[in-house]
Amino acid sequence: MLMKIYKNKSILITGGTGSFGKNFINYLLKNKFPFSRIVIFSRDEFKQDQLQKELNIKKHENLRFFLGDVRDKDRLLYAFKDLDFVIHAAALKQVPAAEYNPIEFIKTNVLGAQNIIEASLERNISKVLALSTDKAVAPINLYGATKLCSDKLFISANNITGKSKTLFSVVRYGNVLGSRGSVLPEFLKIKSKDKIFNITDVNMTRFNILMEDAINLVVLALNKALGGEIFVPKLKSFKITDLAKAIDGKCKFNITGIRPGEKLHEELITIADSYNCFDFKDYFLLIQESFQKRYGKRIVNKRIKFPHSYNSESNIFLTIKEIRENIFKDFSNL
């Protein structure tokens, strides 16, 4: 790991008190990244207070807590002073809430992305990584549409950097199992009650990614990003019914039907996007033609076969045994 590039550097995480933010900060502290400042930027003062107690900030003098909202560009400009790296994890994410509150999602996920970009350019940030989701790929709900817009904004921002040294990149992955809002915590609650699992559709599939995998991908992107690319991890899939069976082999299903804005299968790379997709050992890179020259010989002979759709249905699947061994290794109550 190239630790020396982070010595005396500073990093800020928007949405720093969310599931990813908290785990990412713990990872940086545990592995002793030599950042001079780690700034936790979020709008929830209660969660910030909780996190300060959890982290014991007296032991970590390089931690800073900033109250603020990505909707407020002036606050971002103040928080971005003398920064080197920004991880943009803040977003409104609940699919049903987006359908009823579309303007609020646009203000945070789209206009907030614009504010991050403009503040980063004005403060001459070195690298900006924006976290995305599989729901941004061929979106069928408003949340996914706002994240697609966000992705486009961050990639296109590399065209307007001018004399600024700022590089903008995107990291795209699916739902993190065990994080707030994922299906796993709900299934674990059901196990302790009536053992009847609510399943929207027995054919539903999803990509499998754990928090540690998501963090490793972000760290990799922070090291390797040249700007203008989307990092996509190589993941296995699982069937929702197999996830339930891994929790309780004798469980029963209550079929509720697919909810508005929900897909039967998720997709990380569309057929159209696959034309500019390059295969690396543990991940794919989506690079627009205008930015491919930044990679030069690194992408020679790495273009994947076109056409190709990277989706959870036609992917390699985890068995129920593998789900227990891999997904549940951090859940001692199983």
Secondary structure, 3 states (H helix, E strand, C coil): CCHHHHCCCEEEEECCCCHHHHHHHHHHHHCCCCCCEEEEEECCHHHHHHHHHHHCHHHCCCEEEEECCCCCHHHHHHHCCCCCEEEECCCCCCHHHHHHCHHHHHHHHHHHHHHHHHHHHHCCCCEEEEEEEHHHCCCCCHHHHHHHHHHHHHHHHHHCCCCCCCEEEEEEECCCCCCCCCHHHHHHHHHCCCCEEEECCCCCEEECCCHHHHHHHHHHHHHHCCCCEEEEECCCEEEHHHHHHHHCCCCEEEECCCCCCCCCCCEEECCCHHHHEEECCCEEEEECHHHHHHCHHHHCCCECCCCCCEECCCCCECCHHHHHHHHHHHCCCC
